[in-house]
Amino acid sequence: MIFKEGERGAELVDNDNNRSKLVQLITSRFPSAKIVKTRNWCTDDESMFVYRNIEVYIYDLHDIPLQSTG
């Protein structure tokens, strides 16, 4: 992750390690999920790419927990 001065949050660097952890995080919470598309941008100094969008399909809706409106 990289943090930029004056920005709200961190940006996730697109590399093999982070990609693997991202897949693991998503599939651990939604077992039927598949990452179908990612989009990344080059940083201003052109030293690395960071994730901008990740498109995930969840094939089994039972993977999504129901929220009670209590």
Secondary structure, DSSP 8 states (H G I E B T S, - for coil): -B--TT-SS-B-B-SHHHHHHHHHHHHHH-TTEEEEEEEEEE-TTSS-EEEEEEEEEES-GGGS------
